[in-house]
Amino acid sequence: MKWCGLVVLLWSVSVNAGQVIVRDASEPFDAFAVRDKLMQQHEWQEQLRNQQQLKILQELPLGCLQLSTPYVHFQCGSSWYRPYSYQGHQLYIAIPHPSR
């Protein structure tokens, strides 16, 4: 009788596998591009976690240049910033020189 209760308990536990996206098969879809984009986002999140101190600005100083290689970032004099959306607000986080 104890086994029956255990089986019912285990059977009733649901498992969440994550987000499922349903799309029309006739739409073009590049799974490798999606994978690569997710990997980049993950790497960016890991870089944020690894930094000891973050310099975060709500607005960039005047005269900053927007650059897009290797990713979108801004050069403000000798400082570099990357845009980051947080709770509906655009923030700018100090980063090391992107080409290093």
PASEBA-1860 file (N, C-alpha, C; in nm, 3 decimals):
! residues 100
1> MKWCGLVV> 0.082/-0.119/0.000/0.000/0.000/0.000/0.087/0.126/0.000 ~ 0.203/0.122/0.067/0.292/0.238/0.070/0.345/0.269/-0.069 ~ 0.374/0.166/-0.148/0.425/0.185/-0.284/0.323/0.254/-0.371 ~ 0.198/0.221/-0.356/0.092/0.281/-0.436/0.086/0.431/-0.411 ~ 0.095/0.473/-0.286/0.094/0.616/-0.252/0.215/0.688/-0.308 ~ 0.332/0.622/-0.304/0.454/0.680/-0.358/0.444/0.697/-0.509 ~ 0.390/0.597/-0.577/0.374/0.603/-0.722/0.279/0.716/-0.760 ~ 0.169/0.729/-0.688/0.073/0.837/-0.715/0.138/0.973/-0.691
9> LLWSVSVN> 0.217/0.985/-0.585/0.285/1.109/-0.555/0.383/1.146/-0.666 ~ 0.465/1.052/-0.708/0.562/1.078/-0.814/0.493/1.108/-0.947 ~ 0.384/1.042/-0.975/0.312/1.063/-1.099/0.247/1.201/-1.103 ~ 0.209/1.255/-0.989/0.139/1.383/-0.985/0.234/1.503/-0.989 ~ 0.365/1.482/-0.973/0.461/1.591/-0.978/0.481/1.633/-1.123 ~ 0.464/1.763/-1.148/0.482/1.811/-1.285/0.624/1.860/-1.304 ~ 0.669/1.860/-1.427/0.803/1.903/-1.462/0.792/2.018/-1.560 ~ 0.865/2.125/-1.534/0.865/2.240/-1.622/0.988/2.232/-1.711
17> AGQVIVRD> 0.969/2.220/-1.841/1.080/2.203/-1.934/1.126/2.335/-1.993 ~ 1.060/2.446/-1.962/1.100/2.575/-2.016/1.000/2.625/-2.118 ~ 1.037/2.732/-2.185/0.948/2.796/-2.280/0.940/2.715/-2.409 ~ 0.819/2.699/-2.459/0.796/2.629/-2.585/0.741/2.731/-2.684 ~ 0.804/2.740/-2.800/0.760/2.834/-2.903/0.707/2.754/-3.021 ~ 0.585/2.786/-3.062/0.523/2.721/-3.176/0.526/2.820/-3.291 ~ 0.570/2.776/-3.407/0.578/2.865/-3.523/0.528/2.792/-3.646 ~ 0.498/2.870/-3.747/0.452/2.816/-3.875/0.572/2.758/-3.948
25> ASEPFDAF> 0.563/2.635/-3.995/0.675/2.567/-4.061/0.714/2.635/-4.192 ~ 0.627/2.716/-4.250/0.660/2.782/-4.376/0.747/2.906/-4.355 ~ 0.759/2.954/-4.231/0.843/3.070/-4.203/0.990/3.027/-4.200 ~ 1.079/3.110/-4.258/1.221/3.076/-4.252/1.271/3.083/-4.108 ~ 1.358/2.993/-4.072/1.406/2.984/-3.934/1.549/2.931/-3.934 ~ 1.638/3.003/-3.871/1.778/2.962/-3.862/1.808/2.926/-3.716 ~ 1.800/2.799/-3.685/1.821/2.753/-3.547/1.962/2.784/-3.499 ~ 2.059/2.781/-3.590/2.197/2.809/-3.550/2.215/2.955/-3.511
33> AVRDKLMQ> 2.147/3.046/-3.581/2.154/3.188/-3.547/2.092/3.213/-3.410 ~ 1.982/3.146/-3.381/1.918/3.159/-3.250/2.011/3.106/-3.141 ~ 2.072/2.992/-3.166/2.165/2.933/-3.070/2.282/3.028/-3.043 ~ 2.338/3.084/-3.151/2.452/3.175/-3.136/2.414/3.300/-3.058 ~ 2.296/3.354/-3.085/2.250/3.474/-3.014/2.232/3.444/-2.865 ~ 2.174/3.329/-2.833/2.156/3.291/-2.693/2.290/3.272/-2.623 ~ 2.387/3.217/-2.694/2.520/3.199/-2.636/2.585/3.334/-2.607 ~ 2.569/3.432/-2.699/2.623/3.565/-2.677/2.559/3.631/-2.556
41> QHEWQEQL> 2.427/3.617/-2.544/2.358/3.675/-2.429/2.406/3.610/-2.300 ~ 2.425/3.479/-2.303/2.472/3.409/-2.184/2.613/3.456/-2.146 ~ 2.701/3.471/-2.246/2.837/3.517/-2.219/2.834/3.657/-2.159 ~ 2.747/3.744/-2.210/2.736/3.880/-2.159/2.690/3.876/-2.013 ~ 2.593/3.793/-1.981/2.546/3.781/-1.843/2.657/3.729/-1.752 ~ 2.735/3.634/-1.800/2.846/3.581/-1.722/2.951/3.689/-1.696 ~ 2.979/3.772/-1.797/3.076/3.880/-1.779/3.028/3.977/-1.671 ~ 2.899/4.006/-1.672/2.844/4.096/-1.569/2.858/4.036/-1.430
49> RNQQQLKI> 2.832/3.907/-1.418/2.843/3.842/-1.287/2.987/3.839/-1.237 ~ 3.082/3.827/-1.329/3.222/3.813/-1.290/3.287/3.945/-1.250 ~ 3.230/4.056/-1.289/3.291/4.183/-1.254/3.268/4.215/-1.107 ~ 3.375/4.257/-1.038/3.367/4.290/-0.897/3.284/4.415/-0.875 ~ 3.317/4.522/-0.945/3.247/4.649/-0.932/3.197/4.690/-1.069 ~ 3.072/4.731/-1.075/3.016/4.777/-1.200/2.997/4.928/-1.195 ~ 3.039/4.995/-1.300/3.011/5.137/-1.312/2.890/5.146/-1.404 ~ 2.778/5.193/-1.349/2.653/5.196/-1.424/2.608/5.341/-1.437
57> LQELPLGC> 2.578/5.383/-1.559/2.530/5.517/-1.586/2.387/5.510/-1.638 ~ 2.306/5.610/-1.600/2.171/5.618/-1.655/2.173/5.694/-1.787 ~ 2.271/5.782/-1.804/2.286/5.857/-1.928/2.433/5.864/-1.962 ~ 2.463/5.863/-2.090/2.601/5.876/-2.133/2.641/6.023/-2.134 ~ 2.769/6.053/-2.113/2.815/6.191/-2.125/2.802/6.239/-2.271 ~ 2.802/6.369/-2.291/2.796/6.424/-2.426/2.922/6.387/-2.504 ~ 2.907/6.367/-2.633/3.021/6.343/-2.719/3.063/6.197/-2.731 ~ 2.983/6.103/-2.686/3.018/5.962/-2.697/2.994/5.914/-2.841
65> LQLSTPYV> 3.077/5.824/-2.886/3.063/5.766/-3.019/3.002/5.627/-3.009 ~ 2.901/5.600/-3.092/2.842/5.466/-3.095/2.919/5.382/-3.197 ~ 2.962/5.264/-3.154/3.033/5.169/-3.240/2.955/5.038/-3.241 ~ 2.968/4.963/-3.350/2.889/4.840/-3.359/2.973/4.714/-3.372 ~ 3.106/4.726/-3.372/3.189/4.607/-3.386/3.274/4.590/-3.262 ~ 3.285/4.479/-3.199/3.224/4.349/-3.228/3.078/4.340/-3.182 ~ 3.027/4.441/-3.109/2.888/4.449/-3.066/2.861/4.597/-3.041 ~ 2.737/4.634/-3.022/2.703/4.775/-2.999/2.761/4.820/-2.865
73> HFQCGSSW> 2.840/4.927/-2.869/2.899/4.985/-2.749/2.930/5.132/-2.777 ~ 2.966/5.204/-2.674/2.992/5.347/-2.687/3.130/5.379/-2.631 ~ 3.199/5.469/-2.703/3.328/5.518/-2.656/3.307/5.661/-2.607 ~ 3.337/5.685/-2.481/3.325/5.818/-2.421/3.462/5.857/-2.368 ~ 3.540/5.923/-2.450/3.678/5.954/-2.412/3.758/5.826/-2.401 ~ 3.813/5.800/-2.284/3.891/5.676/-2.264/3.808/5.567/-2.197 ~ 3.678/5.589/-2.182/3.589/5.489/-2.121/3.499/5.427/-2.227 ~ 3.460/5.304/-2.200/3.374/5.228/-2.292/3.252/5.180/-2.216
81> YRPYSYQG> 3.135/5.186/-2.282/3.009/5.146/-2.218/2.928/5.060/-2.313 ~ 2.855/4.969/-2.254/2.765/4.883/-2.332/2.622/4.908/-2.283 ~ 2.525/4.924/-2.376/2.387/4.946/-2.334/2.328/4.819/-2.273 ~ 2.242/4.839/-2.176/2.180/4.727/-2.107/2.040/4.769/-2.064 ~ 1.939/4.691/-2.102/1.802/4.721/-2.063/1.772/4.654/-1.929 ~ 1.718/4.733/-1.836/1.684/4.680/-1.705/1.552/4.740/-1.660 ~ 1.453/4.656/-1.643/1.320/4.696/-1.597/1.265/4.814/-1.677 ~ 1.278/4.806/-1.807/1.224/4.908/-1.896/1.308/5.033/-1.910
89> HQLYIAIP> 1.426/5.035/-1.849/1.515/5.151/-1.857/1.643/5.113/-1.930 ~ 1.697/5.208/-2.005/1.824/5.187/-2.073/1.936/5.233/-1.980 ~ 2.028/5.144/-1.947/2.144/5.177/-1.865/2.270/5.153/-1.947 ~ 2.381/5.205/-1.900/2.509/5.187/-1.968/2.609/5.137/-1.866 ~ 2.672/5.024/-1.896/2.763/4.959/-1.804/2.905/4.970/-1.858 ~ 2.997/5.014/-1.773/3.137/5.027/-1.812/3.194/4.889/-1.846 ~ 3.269/4.883/-1.955/3.331/4.758/-2.000/3.477/4.785/-2.033 ~ 3.559/4.681/-2.037/3.696/4.699/-2.085/3.694/4.729/-2.235
97> HPSR> 3.803/4.777/-2.288/3.812/4.808/-2.431/3.770/4.684/-2.511 ~ 3.671/4.695/-2.599/3.615/4.577/-2.668/3.713/4.499/-2.755 ~ 3.816/4.561/-2.808/3.908/4.486/-2.896/4.017/4.414/-2.819 ~ 4.021/4.427/-2.689/4.125/4.361/-2.609/4.084/4.225/-2.565
END
